[in-house]
Amino acid sequence: MQSQWKELVGVMQAAVAEAAAQLQQHDETLRQLLAAQQAQQAQQAQQAQGAAAGVEGGWAAQMAAVRATVEEQGRRLEQLSQACVQAEAEASLLAGQLAEERTQRERLEGLVEQLSQEAAKHSGS
């Protein structure tokens, strides 16, 4: 009976270790995704600034170009705003999933601790 308890505790410890490794990998994936989204947004903002700074020509042409650029920047800003809202929603969802996975890991660790205590009780008797 004692060897069965030890085997069960070993299996549970391995499962908790695997879950922890998967959580760490998931955390790193989330960090990389967020960094990539931030880098993309920064690049898009720089491109919009470069387009605005590159307006040349006569007064009327400059005014038309500025107007077009401002309109384009307004559209781009709206797109970026929507992308940010979506990224925040995704980040919130992923954070919720991560919290849920951490809670599950803590529960598993608690179960392993209980099983270890039970195994210790049974091995002592």
N, CA, C and O atoms as CSV, one atom per row, in Angstrom:
chain,resi,resn,atom,element,x,y,z
A,1,MET,N,N,0.831,-1.195,0.000
A,1,MET,CA,C,0.000,0.000,0.000
A,1,MET,C,C,0.872,1.253,0.000
A,1,MET,O,O,0.593,2.235,-0.687
A,2,GLN,N,N,1.953,1.178,0.809
A,2,GLN,CA,C,2.848,2.328,0.897
A,2,GLN,C,C,3.493,2.620,-0.457
A,2,GLN,O,O,3.618,3.785,-0.836
A,3,SER,N,N,3.897,1.602,-1.180
A,3,SER,CA,C,4.515,1.826,-2.490
A,3,SER,C,C,3.516,2.418,-3.476
A,3,SER,O,O,3.887,3.211,-4.341
A,4,GLN,N,N,2.242,2.030,-3.344
A,4,GLN,CA,C,1.219,2.613,-4.221
A,4,GLN,C,C,1.056,4.103,-3.936
A,4,GLN,O,O,0.927,4.906,-4.860
A,5,TRP,N,N,1.063,4.472,-2.647
A,5,TRP,CA,C,0.963,5.898,-2.287
A,5,TRP,C,C,2.163,6.669,-2.844
A,5,TRP,O,O,2.014,7.747,-3.419
A,6,LYS,N,N,3.348,6.096,-2.661
A,6,LYS,CA,C,4.550,6.763,-3.166
A,6,LYS,C,C,4.489,6.915,-4.679
A,6,LYS,O,O,4.861,7.954,-5.226
A,7,GLU,N,N,4.019,5.875,-5.344
A,7,GLU,CA,C,3.895,5.936,-6.806
A,7,GLU,C,C,2.883,7.009,-7.210
A,7,GLU,O,O,3.122,7.767,-8.150
A,8,LEU,N,N,1.757,7.074,-6.502
A,8,LEU,CA,C,0.730,8.079,-6.791
A,8,LEU,C,C,1.273,9.487,-6.556
A,8,LEU,O,O,1.042,10.386,-7.364
A,9,VAL,N,N,1.988,9.675,-5.462
A,9,VAL,CA,C,2.592,10.983,-5.180
A,9,VAL,C,C,3.595,11.333,-6.276
A,9,VAL,O,O,3.643,12.477,-6.727
A,10,GLY,N,N,4.382,10.372,-6.699
A,10,GLY,CA,C,5.348,10.618,-7.773
A,10,GLY,C,C,4.673,11.025,-9.064
A,10,GLY,O,O,5.128,11.942,-9.748
A,11,VAL,N,N,3.592,10.348,-9.397
A,11,VAL,CA,C,2.841,10.682,-10.616
A,11,VAL,C,C,2.261,12.089,-10.504
A,11,VAL,O,O,2.327,12.870,-11.453
A,12,MET,N,N,1.695,12.406,-9.347
A,12,MET,CA,C,1.109,13.741,-9.152
A,12,MET,C,C,2.190,14.822,-9.206
A,12,MET,O,O,1.973,15.882,-9.793
A,13,GLN,N,N,3.354,14.564,-8.599
A,13,GLN,CA,C,4.442,15.543,-8.648
A,13,GLN,C,C,4.907,15.758,-10.085
A,13,GLN,O,O,5.195,16.888,-10.481
A,14,ALA,N,N,4.980,14.703,-10.854
A,14,ALA,CA,C,5.371,14.834,-12.260
A,14,ALA,C,C,4.333,15.642,-13.025
A,14,ALA,O,O,4.682,16.460,-13.876
A,15,ALA,N,N,3.053,15.414,-12.723
A,15,ALA,CA,C,1.986,16.167,-13.402
A,15,ALA,C,C,2.062,17.643,-13.047
A,15,ALA,O,O,1.884,18.501,-13.912
A,16,VAL,N,N,2.324,17.946,-11.781
A,16,VAL,CA,C,2.451,19.351,-11.367
A,16,VAL,C,C,3.668,19.991,-12.034
A,16,VAL,O,O,3.598,21.132,-12.490
A,17,ALA,N,N,4.767,19.269,-12.091
A,17,ALA,CA,C,5.965,19.803,-12.742
A,17,ALA,C,C,5.705,20.078,-14.220
A,17,ALA,O,O,6.136,21.103,-14.748
A,18,GLU,N,N,5.007,19.174,-14.881
A,18,GLU,CA,C,4.668,19.366,-16.297
A,18,GLU,C,C,3.751,20.570,-16.466
A,18,GLU,O,O,3.938,21.371,-17.382
A,19,ALA,N,N,2.758,20.703,-15.586
A,19,ALA,CA,C,1.836,21.846,-15.662
A,19,ALA,C,C,2.596,23.147,-15.439
A,19,ALA,O,O,2.332,24.140,-16.118
A,20,ALA,N,N,3.530,23.156,-14.502
A,20,ALA,CA,C,4.324,24.359,-14.241
A,20,ALA,C,C,5.180,24.715,-15.456
A,20,ALA,O,O,5.298,25.888,-15.810
A,21,ALA,N,N,5.768,23.719,-16.086
A,21,ALA,CA,C,6.577,23.969,-17.284
A,21,ALA,C,C,5.722,24.536,-18.405
A,21,ALA,O,O,6.139,25.453,-19.113
A,22,GLN,N,N,4.524,23.988,-18.563
A,22,GLN,CA,C,3.626,24.500,-19.602
A,22,GLN,C,C,3.196,25.928,-19.299
A,22,GLN,O,O,3.080,26.742,-20.215
A,23,LEU,N,N,2.959,26.245,-18.034
A,23,LEU,CA,C,2.594,27.617,-17.652
A,23,LEU,C,C,3.733,28.584,-17.950
A,23,LEU,O,O,3.500,29.682,-18.455
A,24,GLN,N,N,4.956,28.184,-17.643
A,24,GLN,CA,C,6.098,29.046,-17.930
A,24,GLN,C,C,6.229,29.280,-19.430
A,24,GLN,O,O,6.501,30.399,-19.864
A,25,GLN,N,N,6.038,28.241,-20.210
A,25,GLN,CA,C,6.113,28.381,-21.664
A,25,GLN,C,C,4.993,29.294,-22.159
A,25,GLN,O,O,5.207,30.125,-23.041
A,26,HIS,N,N,3.808,29.137,-21.593
A,26,HIS,CA,C,2.663,29.978,-21.968
A,26,HIS,C,C,2.936,31.440,-21.591
A,26,HIS,O,O,2.627,32.348,-22.363
A,27,ASP,N,N,3.518,31.666,-20.399
A,27,ASP,CA,C,3.882,33.022,-19.972
A,27,ASP,C,C,4.840,33.658,-20.979
A,27,ASP,O,O,4.660,34.812,-21.369
A,28,GLU,N,N,5.853,32.905,-21.396
A,28,GLU,CA,C,6.844,33.442,-22.333
A,28,GLU,C,C,6.204,33.752,-23.681
A,28,GLU,O,O,6.514,34.770,-24.298
A,29,THR,N,N,5.315,32.880,-24.136
A,29,THR,CA,C,4.613,33.125,-25.397
A,29,THR,C,C,3.794,34.404,-25.308
A,29,THR,O,O,3.778,35.196,-26.250
A,30,LEU,N,N,3.122,34.611,-24.197
A,30,LEU,CA,C,2.328,35.836,-24.002
A,30,LEU,C,C,3.218,37.073,-24.016
A,30,LEU,O,O,2.880,38.085,-24.629
A,31,ARG,N,N,4.358,36.982,-23.336
A,31,ARG,CA,C,5.288,38.126,-23.320
A,31,ARG,C,C,5.775,38.442,-24.740
A,31,ARG,O,O,5.848,39.608,-25.128
A,32,GLN,N,N,6.104,37.410,-25.505
A,32,GLN,CA,C,6.577,37.618,-26.872
A,32,GLN,C,C,5.488,38.216,-27.746
A,32,GLN,O,O,5.765,39.098,-28.560
A,33,LEU,N,N,4.261,37.754,-27.592
A,33,LEU,CA,C,3.136,38.282,-28.367
A,33,LEU,C,C,2.919,39.754,-28.056
A,33,LEU,O,O,2.730,40.562,-28.965
A,34,LEU,N,N,2.946,40.105,-26.787
A,34,LEU,CA,C,2.750,41.499,-26.389
A,34,LEU,C,C,3.881,42.372,-26.929
A,34,LEU,O,O,3.625,43.469,-27.425
A,35,ALA,N,N,5.121,41.906,-26.843
A,35,ALA,CA,C,6.259,42.671,-27.353
A,35,ALA,C,C,6.148,42.871,-28.866
A,35,ALA,O,O,6.451,43.952,-29.371
A,36,ALA,N,N,5.718,41.844,-29.584
A,36,ALA,CA,C,5.559,41.957,-31.040
A,36,ALA,C,C,4.464,42.952,-31.390
A,36,ALA,O,O,4.615,43.735,-32.328
A,37,GLN,N,N,3.365,42.931,-30.647
A,37,GLN,CA,C,2.278,43.878,-30.905
A,37,GLN,C,C,2.738,45.309,-30.642
A,37,GLN,O,O,2.423,46.214,-31.415
A,38,GLN,N,N,3.480,45.517,-29.557
A,38,GLN,CA,C,3.971,46.853,-29.230
A,38,GLN,C,C,4.954,47.348,-30.293
A,38,GLN,O,O,4.913,48.516,-30.681
A,39,ALA,N,N,5.832,46.468,-30.759
A,39,ALA,CA,C,6.796,46.849,-31.789
A,39,ALA,C,C,6.086,47.213,-33.090
A,39,ALA,O,O,6.459,48.180,-33.753
A,40,GLN,N,N,5.077,46.449,-33.450
A,40,GLN,CA,C,4.322,46.727,-34.677
A,40,GLN,C,C,3.609,48.069,-34.567
A,40,GLN,O,O,3.604,48.844,-35.524
A,41,GLN,N,N,3.017,48.351,-33.436
A,41,GLN,CA,C,2.315,49.621,-33.251
A,41,GLN,C,C,3.288,50.800,-33.308
A,41,GLN,O,O,2.961,51.841,-33.878
A,42,ALA,N,N,4.477,50.649,-32.726
A,42,ALA,CA,C,5.480,51.715,-32.765
A,42,ALA,C,C,5.937,51.965,-34.207
A,42,ALA,O,O,6.099,53.114,-34.618
A,43,GLN,N,N,6.141,50.900,-34.961
A,43,GLN,CA,C,6.560,51.036,-36.357
A,43,GLN,C,C,5.482,51.744,-37.175
A,43,GLN,O,O,5.793,52.604,-37.999
A,44,GLN,N,N,4.244,51.394,-36.957
A,44,GLN,CA,C,3.152,52.030,-37.693
A,44,GLN,C,C,3.049,53.513,-37.352
A,44,GLN,O,O,2.766,54.329,-38.230
A,45,ALA,N,N,3.270,53.866,-36.108
A,45,ALA,CA,C,3.231,55.276,-35.712
A,45,ALA,C,C,4.370,56.047,-36.380
A,45,ALA,O,O,4.170,57.179,-36.820
A,46,GLN,N,N,5.555,55.453,-36.460
A,46,GLN,CA,C,6.686,56.106,-37.121
A,46,GLN,C,C,6.411,56.301,-38.609
A,46,GLN,O,O,6.766,57.337,-39.172
A,47,GLN,N,N,5.789,55.330,-39.242
A,47,GLN,CA,C,5.465,55.455,-40.661
A,47,GLN,C,C,4.486,56.601,-40.889
A,47,GLN,O,O,4.619,57.354,-41.854
A,48,ALA,N,N,3.517,56.732,-40.014
A,48,ALA,CA,C,2.543,57.821,-40.144
A,48,ALA,C,C,3.227,59.174,-39.964
A,48,ALA,O,O,2.906,60.122,-40.681
A,49,GLN,N,N,4.155,59.280,-39.029
A,49,GLN,CA,C,4.891,60.523,-38.820
A,49,GLN,C,C,5.769,60.842,-40.028
A,49,GLN,O,O,5.876,61.997,-40.440
A,50,GLY,N,N,6.391,59.816,-40.588
A,50,GLY,CA,C,7.233,60.021,-41.769
A,50,GLY,C,C,6.425,60.509,-42.955
A,50,GLY,O,O,6.891,61.362,-43.711
A,51,ALA,N,N,5.219,59.982,-43.130
A,51,ALA,CA,C,4.354,60.424,-44.228
A,51,ALA,C,C,3.977,61.890,-44.046
A,51,ALA,O,O,3.938,62.644,-45.019
A,52,ALA,N,N,3.700,62.297,-42.821
A,52,ALA,CA,C,3.318,63.692,-42.566
A,52,ALA,C,C,4.499,64.629,-42.790
A,52,ALA,O,O,4.321,65.738,-43.293
A,53,ALA,N,N,5.700,64.194,-42.422
A,53,ALA,CA,C,6.876,65.051,-42.553
A,53,ALA,C,C,7.333,65.177,-44.008
A,53,ALA,O,O,8.035,66.125,-44.359
A,54,GLY,N,N,6.937,64.223,-44.853
A,54,GLY,CA,C,7.416,64.218,-46.228
A,54,GLY,C,C,6.598,65.047,-47.203
A,54,GLY,O,O,6.821,64.943,-48.409
A,55,VAL,N,N,5.667,65.860,-46.741
A,55,VAL,CA,C,4.807,66.650,-47.633
A,55,VAL,C,C,5.617,67.815,-48.211
A,55,VAL,O,O,6.212,68.597,-47.469
A,56,GLU,N,N,5.633,67.922,-49.564
A,56,GLU,CA,C,6.357,69.007,-50.242
A,56,GLU,C,C,5.523,69.544,-51.398
A,56,GLU,O,O,4.470,68.997,-51.722
A,57,GLY,N,N,6.008,70.631,-52.021
A,57,GLY,CA,C,5.331,71.176,-53.191
A,57,GLY,C,C,4.849,72.590,-52.952
A,57,GLY,O,O,5.187,73.212,-51.945
A,58,GLY,N,N,4.047,73.100,-53.895
A,58,GLY,CA,C,3.492,74.450,-53.780
A,58,GLY,C,C,2.501,74.544,-52.637
A,58,GLY,O,O,2.093,73.540,-52.052
A,59,TRP,N,N,2.118,75.803,-52.329
A,59,TRP,CA,C,1.208,76.053,-51.206
A,59,TRP,C,C,-0.081,75.247,-51.327
A,59,TRP,O,O,-0.474,74.573,-50.375
A,60,ALA,N,N,-0.739,75.303,-52.467
A,60,ALA,CA,C,-1.999,74.578,-52.645
A,60,ALA,C,C,-1.761,73.068,-52.578
A,60,ALA,O,O,-2.529,72.329,-51.962
A,61,ALA,N,N,-0.685,72.633,-53.221
A,61,ALA,CA,C,-0.367,71.203,-53.197
A,61,ALA,C,C,-0.021,70.762,-51.777
A,61,ALA,O,O,-0.395,69.676,-51.333
A,62,GLN,N,N,0.707,71.640,-51.075
A,62,GLN,CA,C,1.055,71.315,-49.688
A,62,GLN,C,C,-0.195,71.212,-48.816
A,62,GLN,O,O,-0.321,70.302,-47.996
A,63,MET,N,N,-1.107,72.150,-49.002
A,63,MET,CA,C,-2.337,72.123,-48.203
A,63,MET,C,C,-3.153,70.855,-48.510
A,63,MET,O,O,-3.677,70.207,-47.604
A,64,ALA,N,N,-3.249,70.518,-49.800
A,64,ALA,CA,C,-3.989,69.313,-50.179
A,64,ALA,C,C,-3.303,68.068,-49.608
A,64,ALA,O,O,-3.954,67.150,-49.108
A,65,ALA,N,N,-1.981,68.066,-49.699
A,65,ALA,CA,C,-1.235,66.918,-49.187
A,65,ALA,C,C,-1.370,66.814,-47.667
A,65,ALA,O,O,-1.529,65.725,-47.116
A,66,VAL,N,N,-1.303,67.972,-47.003
A,66,VAL,CA,C,-1.454,67.972,-45.545
A,66,VAL,C,C,-2.845,67.469,-45.164
A,66,VAL,O,O,-2.998,66.654,-44.254
A,67,ARG,N,N,-3.846,67.967,-45.870
A,67,ARG,CA,C,-5.216,67.537,-45.590
A,67,ARG,C,C,-5.342,66.019,-45.780
A,67,ARG,O,O,-5.899,65.321,-44.933
A,68,ALA,N,N,-4.816,65.524,-46.904
A,68,ALA,CA,C,-4.887,64.082,-47.173
A,68,ALA,C,C,-4.125,63.287,-46.103
A,68,ALA,O,O,-4.571,62.232,-45.651
A,69,THR,N,N,-2.975,63.822,-45.718
A,69,THR,CA,C,-2.178,63.146,-44.696
A,69,THR,C,C,-2.911,63.118,-43.359
A,69,THR,O,O,-2.938,62.097,-42.672
A,70,VAL,N,N,-3.499,64.248,-43.006
A,70,VAL,CA,C,-4.236,64.314,-41.744
A,70,VAL,C,C,-5.414,63.342,-41.768
A,70,VAL,O,O,-5.676,62.645,-40.787
A,71,GLU,N,N,-6.114,63.301,-42.889
A,71,GLU,CA,C,-7.230,62.362,-43.000
A,71,GLU,C,C,-6.737,60.917,-42.895
A,71,GLU,O,O,-7.336,60.084,-42.215
A,72,GLU,N,N,-5.633,60.646,-43.588
A,72,GLU,CA,C,-5.069,59.294,-43.532
A,72,GLU,C,C,-4.610,58.962,-42.110
A,72,GLU,O,O,-4.818,57.850,-41.624
A,73,GLN,N,N,-3.983,59.941,-41.452
A,73,GLN,CA,C,-3.547,59.713,-40.073
A,73,GLN,C,C,-4.748,59.493,-39.159
A,73,GLN,O,O,-4.700,58.678,-38.237
A,74,GLY,N,N,-5.811,60.221,-39.424
A,74,GLY,CA,C,-7.032,60.018,-38.639
A,74,GLY,C,C,-7.563,58.606,-38.813
A,74,GLY,O,O,-7.945,57.947,-37.845
A,75,ARG,N,N,-7.583,58.148,-40.067
A,75,ARG,CA,C,-8.023,56.769,-40.315
A,75,ARG,C,C,-7.062,55.770,-39.667
A,75,ARG,O,O,-7.473,54.784,-39.056
A,76,ARG,N,N,-5.785,56.059,-39.821
A,76,ARG,CA,C,-4.770,55.157,-39.252
A,76,ARG,C,C,-4.862,55.154,-37.722
A,76,ARG,O,O,-4.738,54.110,-37.082
A,77,LEU,N,N,-5.078,56.325,-37.161
A,77,LEU,CA,C,-5.219,56.421,-35.709
A,77,LEU,C,C,-6.415,55.601,-35.236
A,77,LEU,O,O,-6.351,54.916,-34.215
A,78,GLU,N,N,-7.495,55.681,-35.987
A,78,GLU,CA,C,-8.678,54.894,-35.641
A,78,GLU,C,C,-8.364,53.397,-35.727
A,78,GLU,O,O,-8.772,52.619,-34.864
A,79,GLN,N,N,-7.632,53.002,-36.782
A,79,GLN,CA,C,-7.242,51.597,-36.920
A,79,GLN,C,C,-6.349,51.165,-35.757
A,79,GLN,O,O,-6.526,50.092,-35.180
A,80,LEU,N,N,-5.379,52.034,-35.426
A,80,LEU,CA,C,-4.477,51.715,-34.319
A,80,LEU,C,C,-5.246,51.642,-33.000
A,80,LEU,O,O,-4.988,50.781,-32.159
A,81,SER,N,N,-6.185,52.554,-32.840
A,81,SER,CA,C,-7.007,52.547,-31.628
A,81,SER,C,C,-7.786,51.242,-31.526
A,81,SER,O,O,-7.852,50.626,-30.463
A,82,GLN,N,N,-8.376,50.830,-32.647
A,82,GLN,CA,C,-9.114,49.566,-32.652
A,82,GLN,C,C,-8.175,48.388,-32.399
A,82,GLN,O,O,-8.522,47.445,-31.688
A,83,ALA,N,N,-6.975,48.457,-32.995
A,83,ALA,CA,C,-5.997,47.384,-32.777
A,83,ALA,C,C,-5.584,47.334,-31.307
A,83,ALA,O,O,-5.406,46.254,-30.743
A,84,CYS,N,N,-5.432,48.511,-30.687
A,84,CYS,CA,C,-5.073,48.559,-29.268
A,84,CYS,C,C,-6.191,47.974,-28.410
A,84,CYS,O,O,-5.936,47.207,-27.481
A,85,VAL,N,N,-7.415,48.336,-28.725
A,85,VAL,CA,C,-8.556,47.796,-27.973
A,85,VAL,C,C,-8.588,46.276,-28.113
A,85,VAL,O,O,-8.793,45.553,-27.137
A,86,GLN,N,N,-8.383,45.808,-29.336
A,86,GLN,CA,C,-8.383,44.363,-29.563
A,86,GLN,C,C,-7.219,43.704,-28.818
A,86,GLN,O,O,-7.384,42.654,-28.198
A,87,ALA,N,N,-6.032,44.336,-28.888
A,87,ALA,CA,C,-4.869,43.775,-28.199
A,87,ALA,C,C,-5.102,43.749,-26.688
A,87,ALA,O,O,-4.730,42.786,-26.018
A,88,GLU,N,N,-5.715,44.801,-26.154
A,88,GLU,CA,C,-6.018,44.834,-24.725
A,88,GLU,C,C,-7.012,43.737,-24.356
A,88,GLU,O,O,-6.881,43.084,-23.321
A,89,ALA,N,N,-8.005,43.547,-25.219
A,89,ALA,CA,C,-8.991,42.493,-24.957
A,89,ALA,C,C,-8.316,41.124,-24.986
A,89,ALA,O,O,-8.582,40.273,-24.138
A,90,GLU,N,N,-7.434,40.921,-25.977
A,90,GLU,CA,C,-6.727,39.646,-26.071
A,90,GLU,C,C,-5.812,39.453,-24.870
A,90,GLU,O,O,-5.731,38.364,-24.303
A,91,ALA,N,N,-5.116,40.540,-24.487
A,91,ALA,CA,C,-4.225,40.458,-23.330
A,91,ALA,C,C,-5.021,40.156,-22.063
A,91,ALA,O,O,-4.583,39.376,-21.217
A,92,SER,N,N,-6.181,40.775,-21.940
A,92,SER,CA,C,-7.037,40.523,-20.777
A,92,SER,C,C,-7.500,39.070,-20.761
A,92,SER,O,O,-7.490,38.412,-19.721
A,93,LEU,N,N,-7.904,38.583,-21.927
A,93,LEU,CA,C,-8.337,37.188,-22.031
A,93,LEU,C,C,-7.191,36.243,-21.675
A,93,LEU,O,O,-7.369,35.285,-20.922
A,94,LEU,N,N,-6.005,36.531,-22.232
A,94,LEU,CA,C,-4.851,35.680,-21.953
A,94,LEU,C,C,-4.459,35.764,-20.480
A,94,LEU,O,O,-4.065,34.760,-19.886
A,95,ALA,N,N,-4.565,36.957,-19.887
A,95,ALA,CA,C,-4.263,37.102,-18.463
A,95,ALA,C,C,-5.252,36.290,-17.630
A,95,ALA,O,O,-4.872,35.672,-16.636
A,96,GLY,N,N,-6.517,36.292,-18.037
A,96,GLY,CA,C,-7.518,35.482,-17.340
A,96,GLY,C,C,-7.209,34.003,-17.447
A,96,GLY,O,O,-7.326,33.255,-16.476
A,97,GLN,N,N,-6.810,33.589,-18.648
A,97,GLN,CA,C,-6.458,32.181,-18.846
A,97,GLN,C,C,-5.240,31.810,-18.002
A,97,GLN,O,O,-5.179,30.735,-17.406
A,98,LEU,N,N,-4.274,32.728,-17.969
A,98,LEU,CA,C,-3.070,32.479,-17.188
A,98,LEU,C,C,-3.413,32.374,-15.705
A,98,LEU,O,O,-2.913,31.487,-15.013
A,99,ALA,N,N,-4.253,33.265,-15.220
A,99,ALA,CA,C,-4.665,33.217,-13.813
A,99,ALA,C,C,-5.389,31.907,-13.513
A,99,ALA,O,O,-5.194,31.301,-12.459
A,100,GLU,N,N,-6.219,31.485,-14.450
A,100,GLU,CA,C,-6.950,30.230,-14.274
A,100,GLU,C,C,-5.974,29.053,-14.228
A,100,GLU,O,O,-6.122,28.146,-13.409
A,101,GLU,N,N,-4.982,29.075,-15.110
A,101,GLU,CA,C,-3.994,27.994,-15.130
A,101,GLU,C,C,-3.158,27.999,-13.848
A,101,GLU,O,O,-2.819,26.943,-13.314
A,102,ARG,N,N,-2.833,29.193,-13.365
A,102,ARG,CA,C,-2.073,29.272,-12.112
A,102,ARG,C,C,-2.902,28.723,-10.951
A,102,ARG,O,O,-2.381,28.018,-10.086
A,103,THR,N,N,-4.180,29.048,-10.937
A,103,THR,CA,C,-5.068,28.532,-9.895
A,103,THR,C,C,-5.111,27.007,-9.957
A,103,THR,O,O,-5.058,26.334,-8.928
A,104,GLN,N,N,-5.205,26.476,-11.161
A,104,GLN,CA,C,-5.221,25.020,-11.325
A,104,GLN,C,C,-3.909,24.408,-10.836
A,104,GLN,O,O,-3.904,23.360,-10.190
A,105,ARG,N,N,-2.804,25.073,-11.152
A,105,ARG,CA,C,-1.502,24.571,-10.713
A,105,ARG,C,C,-1.434,24.572,-9.183
A,105,ARG,O,O,-0.953,23.615,-8.576
A,106,GLU,N,N,-1.920,25.652,-8.568
A,106,GLU,CA,C,-1.905,25.726,-7.108
A,106,GLU,C,C,-2.782,24.632,-6.496
A,106,GLU,O,O,-2.431,24.038,-5.477
A,107,ARG,N,N,-3.912,24.379,-7.125
A,107,ARG,CA,C,-4.779,23.295,-6.642
A,107,ARG,C,C,-4.055,21.953,-6.735
A,107,ARG,O,O,-4.101,21.144,-5.808
A,108,LEU,N,N,-3.383,21.728,-7.875
A,108,LEU,CA,C,-2.644,20.477,-8.044
A,108,LEU,C,C,-1.533,20.360,-7.004
A,108,LEU,O,O,-1.309,19.289,-6.440
A,109,GLU,N,N,-0.845,21.463,-6.758
A,109,GLU,CA,C,0.216,21.436,-5.756
A,109,GLU,C,C,-0.365,21.138,-4.371
A,109,GLU,O,O,0.242,20.416,-3.579
A,110,GLY,N,N,-1.544,21.698,-4.086
A,110,GLY,CA,C,-2.210,21.409,-2.815
A,110,GLY,C,C,-2.580,19.939,-2.698
A,110,GLY,O,O,-2.416,19.324,-1.644
A,111,LEU,N,N,-3.084,19.386,-3.799
A,111,LEU,CA,C,-3.429,17.960,-3.798
A,111,LEU,C,C,-2.197,17.087,-3.593
A,111,LEU,O,O,-2.239,16.098,-2.862
A,112,VAL,N,N,-1.105,17.462,-4.242
A,112,VAL,CA,C,0.134,16.696,-4.077
A,112,VAL,C,C,0.592,16.769,-2.626
A,112,VAL,O,O,1.041,15.773,-2.059
A,113,GLU,N,N,0.477,17.948,-2.032
A,113,GLU,CA,C,0.858,18.106,-0.630
A,113,GLU,C,C,-0.020,17.228,0.266
A,113,GLU,O,O,0.478,16.566,1.176
A,114,GLN,N,N,-1.320,17.228,0.002
A,114,GLN,CA,C,-2.229,16.385,0.782
A,114,GLN,C,C,-1.879,14.906,0.609
A,114,GLN,O,O,-1.845,14.139,1.571
A,115,LEU,N,N,-1.619,14.530,-0.646
A,115,LEU,CA,C,-1.262,13.131,-0.900
A,115,LEU,C,C,0.054,12.762,-0.218
A,115,LEU,O,O,0.204,11.657,0.303
A,116,SER,N,N,0.993,13.686,-0.225
A,116,SER,CA,C,2.271,13.436,0.442
A,116,SER,C,C,2.059,13.244,1.938
A,116,SER,O,O,2.660,12.362,2.552
A,117,GLN,N,N,1.194,14.081,2.519
A,117,GLN,CA,C,0.902,13.955,3.950
A,117,GLN,C,C,0.204,12.629,4.243
A,117,GLN,O,O,0.521,11.950,5.220
A,118,GLU,N,N,-0.751,12.271,3.382
A,118,GLU,CA,C,-1.443,10.993,3.559
A,118,GLU,C,C,-0.458,9.822,3.436
A,118,GLU,O,O,-0.514,8.859,4.201
A,119,ALA,N,N,0.434,9.932,2.463
A,119,ALA,CA,C,1.427,8.876,2.275
A,119,ALA,C,C,2.331,8.778,3.497
A,119,ALA,O,O,2.698,7.685,3.929
A,120,ALA,N,N,2.684,9.944,4.050
A,120,ALA,CA,C,3.533,9.948,5.238
A,120,ALA,C,C,2.792,9.325,6.424
A,120,ALA,O,O,3.389,8.592,7.211
A,121,LYS,N,N,1.498,9.615,6.552
A,121,LYS,CA,C,0.700,9.023,7.636
A,121,LYS,C,C,0.651,7.501,7.491
A,121,LYS,O,O,0.822,6.758,8.458
A,122,HIS,N,N,0.412,7.062,6.245
A,122,HIS,CA,C,0.290,5.624,6.014
A,122,HIS,C,C,1.632,4.910,6.137
A,122,HIS,O,O,1.690,3.749,6.544
A,123,SER,N,N,2.691,5.595,5.789
A,123,SER,CA,C,3.997,4.951,5.906
A,123,SER,C,C,4.429,4.898,7.368
A,123,SER,O,O,5.220,4.040,7.761
A,124,GLY,N,N,3.905,5.819,8.165
A,124,GLY,CA,C,4.228,5.838,9.586
A,124,GLY,C,C,3.446,4.820,10.382
A,124,GLY,O,O,3.859,4.444,11.479
A,125,SER,N,N,2.306,4.360,9.845
A,125,SER,CA,C,1.474,3.427,10.619
A,125,SER,C,C,1.760,1.993,10.319
A,125,SER,O,O,1.135,1.104,10.898
